[in-house]
Amino acid sequence: MSGTRPGSASYGPSERPLTIQVQRQEHFAVVKLSGSCTMEVSDQVRHCLVGLSQEMVRMIVLDLSDLDFIDSNGLGGIIAAHLKSRHHRGTLRVVNPNPAIRDLLAVTRLTQLFTIYPDVATAVADVGANPPNRPAGR
């Protein structure tokens, strides 16, 4: 099964291995996930994101623009980091998932938990964002 590209009807892991890039700034960190986040590597996502949360990084910006696939274990790592961040009034912001991953976030109702931003700059600049676990418009 091939990875999903915009306009593609299938959704599944691609041949690209997962890569995680972290860029730390003074008040936030940008985590870019690329490739496929499958059961075999999803613990790396959890370790990275929860680790940043435990270091009390106030804002974690999760750039999904180059992520082809994520399974339930990977989603669990994102949720775990969100919950850890909330303990110190931090936030986790999701950026630009491809259409298939956006659909997955909607089906799992995670779009009610996270605002989806079009790009990293917009996510970082949104100082008036809703508090964690509070969907927009409520």
C-alpha positions as a Markdown table, in Angstrom:
| # | Residue | x | y | z |
|---|---|---|---|---|
| 1 | Met | 0.0 | 0.0 | 0.0 |
| 2 | Ser | 1.4 | 3.4 | -0.9 |
| 3 | Gly | 1.5 | 6.6 | 1.1 |
| 4 | Thr | -1.1 | 9.2 | 0.6 |
| 5 | Arg | -0.6 | 12.3 | -1.5 |
| 6 | Pro | -3.1 | 15.1 | -2.0 |
| 7 | Gly | -5.9 | 13.7 | -4.2 |
| 8 | Ser | -5.1 | 10.1 | -3.5 |
| 9 | Ala | -7.9 | 7.8 | -2.3 |
| 10 | Ser | -5.7 | 5.3 | -0.4 |
| 11 | Tyr | -4.1 | 5.7 | 3.0 |
| 12 | Gly | -1.3 | 3.6 | 4.3 |
| 13 | Pro | 2.3 | 3.6 | 5.2 |
| 14 | Ser | 4.8 | 4.9 | 2.6 |
| 15 | Glu | 8.2 | 3.5 | 1.9 |
| 16 | Arg | 9.8 | 6.6 | 3.5 |
| 17 | Pro | 11.1 | 5.9 | 7.0 |
| 18 | Leu | 10.0 | 8.2 | 9.8 |
| 19 | Thr | 12.3 | 11.2 | 10.5 |
| 20 | Ile | 11.9 | 13.6 | 13.4 |
| 21 | Gln | 13.5 | 17.1 | 13.3 |
| 22 | Val | 13.4 | 19.3 | 16.3 |
| 23 | Gln | 14.2 | 23.0 | 16.1 |
| 24 | Arg | 14.2 | 24.7 | 19.5 |
| 25 | Gln | 13.6 | 28.3 | 20.0 |
| 26 | Glu | 13.5 | 30.4 | 23.1 |
| 27 | His | 9.8 | 30.0 | 23.9 |
| 28 | Phe | 8.8 | 27.1 | 21.6 |
| 29 | Ala | 10.0 | 24.0 | 19.7 |
| 30 | Val | 9.0 | 23.0 | 16.2 |
| 31 | Val | 8.9 | 19.2 | 15.6 |
| 32 | Lys | 8.7 | 18.2 | 12.0 |
| 33 | Leu | 7.6 | 14.6 | 11.3 |
| 34 | Ser | 8.3 | 13.2 | 7.8 |
| 35 | Gly | 7.6 | 9.8 | 6.3 |
| 36 | Ser | 5.5 | 7.1 | 7.9 |
| 37 | Cys | 4.8 | 6.8 | 11.7 |
| 38 | Thr | 4.1 | 3.1 | 12.1 |
| 39 | Met | 3.8 | 0.9 | 15.2 |
| 40 | Glu | 7.5 | 0.0 | 14.9 |
| 41 | Val | 8.7 | 3.6 | 15.3 |
| 42 | Ser | 5.8 | 5.4 | 17.0 |
| 43 | Asp | 7.5 | 5.2 | 20.4 |
| 44 | Gln | 10.1 | 7.7 | 18.9 |
| 45 | Val | 7.4 | 10.2 | 18.4 |
| 46 | Arg | 6.0 | 9.7 | 21.9 |
| 47 | His | 9.5 | 9.9 | 23.4 |
| 48 | Cys | 10.3 | 13.2 | 21.6 |
| 49 | Leu | 7.0 | 15.0 | 22.2 |
| 50 | Val | 6.5 | 13.9 | 25.8 |
| 51 | Gly | 10.2 | 14.7 | 26.5 |
| 52 | Leu | 9.7 | 18.2 | 25.3 |
| 53 | Ser | 6.6 | 18.5 | 27.4 |
| 54 | Gln | 8.4 | 17.3 | 30.5 |
| 55 | Glu | 11.1 | 19.9 | 29.8 |
| 56 | Met | 8.2 | 22.4 | 30.1 |
| 57 | Val | 8.5 | 23.7 | 26.6 |
| 58 | Arg | 5.6 | 26.2 | 26.6 |
| 59 | Met | 4.6 | 25.6 | 22.9 |
| 60 | Ile | 5.2 | 22.5 | 20.8 |
| 61 | Val | 4.5 | 23.1 | 17.1 |
| 62 | Leu | 4.0 | 19.8 | 15.4 |
| 63 | Asp | 4.6 | 20.2 | 11.7 |
| 64 | Leu | 2.9 | 17.3 | 9.8 |
| 65 | Ser | 3.2 | 18.8 | 6.3 |
| 66 | Asp | 5.6 | 16.0 | 5.2 |
| 67 | Leu | 4.0 | 13.1 | 7.2 |
| 68 | Asp | 2.6 | 10.4 | 4.9 |
| 69 | Phe | 1.0 | 8.1 | 7.5 |
| 70 | Ile | 0.4 | 7.9 | 11.3 |
| 71 | Asp | -1.1 | 5.0 | 13.2 |
| 72 | Ser | -3.0 | 5.0 | 16.4 |
| 73 | Asn | 0.2 | 4.6 | 18.5 |
| 74 | Gly | 1.6 | 7.8 | 16.9 |
| 75 | Leu | -1.7 | 9.6 | 17.6 |
| 76 | Gly | -1.4 | 8.3 | 21.2 |
| 77 | Gly | 2.0 | 9.9 | 21.5 |
| 78 | Ile | 0.6 | 13.3 | 20.3 |
| 79 | Ile | -2.2 | 13.1 | 22.9 |
| 80 | Ala | 0.2 | 12.1 | 25.7 |
| 81 | Ala | 2.3 | 15.1 | 24.9 |
| 82 | His | -0.7 | 17.4 | 24.8 |
| 83 | Leu | -1.8 | 16.1 | 28.3 |
| 84 | Lys | 1.7 | 16.6 | 29.7 |
| 85 | Ser | 1.9 | 20.1 | 28.3 |
| 86 | Arg | -1.4 | 21.0 | 29.9 |
| 87 | His | 0.1 | 20.4 | 33.3 |
| 88 | His | 2.3 | 23.4 | 33.0 |
| 89 | Arg | -0.1 | 25.5 | 30.8 |
| 90 | Gly | 1.7 | 24.6 | 27.7 |
| 91 | Thr | 0.2 | 23.9 | 24.3 |
| 92 | Leu | 0.7 | 21.6 | 21.4 |
| 93 | Arg | -0.2 | 23.0 | 17.9 |
| 94 | Val | -0.7 | 20.9 | 14.8 |
| 95 | Val | 0.4 | 22.3 | 11.4 |
| 96 | Asn | -0.6 | 21.4 | 7.9 |
| 97 | Pro | -1.4 | 17.7 | 7.8 |
| 98 | Asn | -2.1 | 16.2 | 4.4 |
| 99 | Pro | -5.7 | 15.6 | 3.5 |
| 100 | Ala | -5.7 | 11.9 | 4.6 |
| 101 | Ile | -4.2 | 12.7 | 8.0 |
| 102 | Arg | -6.5 | 15.7 | 8.4 |
| 103 | Asp | -9.4 | 13.3 | 7.8 |
| 104 | Leu | -8.0 | 10.9 | 10.3 |
| 105 | Leu | -7.8 | 13.7 | 12.9 |
| 106 | Ala | -11.4 | 14.6 | 12.1 |
| 107 | Val | -12.6 | 11.0 | 12.4 |
| 108 | Thr | -10.9 | 10.5 | 15.7 |
| 109 | Arg | -12.3 | 13.9 | 16.8 |
| 110 | Leu | -8.8 | 15.3 | 17.5 |
| 111 | Thr | -9.7 | 18.3 | 15.4 |
| 112 | Gln | -11.8 | 19.2 | 18.5 |
| 113 | Leu | -8.7 | 19.0 | 20.6 |
| 114 | Phe | -6.3 | 20.8 | 18.3 |
| 115 | Thr | -6.6 | 23.8 | 16.1 |
| 116 | Ile | -5.1 | 23.0 | 12.7 |
| 117 | Tyr | -2.8 | 25.8 | 11.5 |
| 118 | Pro | -1.8 | 26.3 | 7.8 |
| 119 | Asp | 1.9 | 26.8 | 8.6 |
| 120 | Val | 4.4 | 27.1 | 11.4 |
| 121 | Ala | 4.6 | 30.9 | 11.4 |
| 122 | Thr | 0.8 | 31.2 | 11.9 |
| 123 | Ala | 0.9 | 28.6 | 14.7 |
| 124 | Val | 3.6 | 30.5 | 16.5 |
| 125 | Ala | 2.1 | 33.9 | 16.0 |
| 126 | Asp | -1.3 | 32.9 | 17.3 |
| 127 | Val | -0.8 | 34.3 | 20.8 |
| 128 | Gly | -4.6 | 34.5 | 21.4 |
| 129 | Ala | -5.2 | 30.8 | 20.6 |
| 130 | Asn | -7.8 | 29.0 | 22.6 |
| 131 | Pro | -6.5 | 27.3 | 25.7 |
| 132 | Pro | -5.6 | 23.6 | 25.3 |
| 133 | Asn | -8.7 | 21.3 | 25.1 |
| 134 | Arg | -10.9 | 24.2 | 24.1 |
| 135 | Pro | -12.1 | 24.1 | 20.5 |
| 136 | Ala | -12.4 | 27.3 | 18.5 |
| 137 | Gly | -15.8 | 28.9 | 18.5 |
| 138 | Arg | -16.9 | 27.7 | 21.9 |
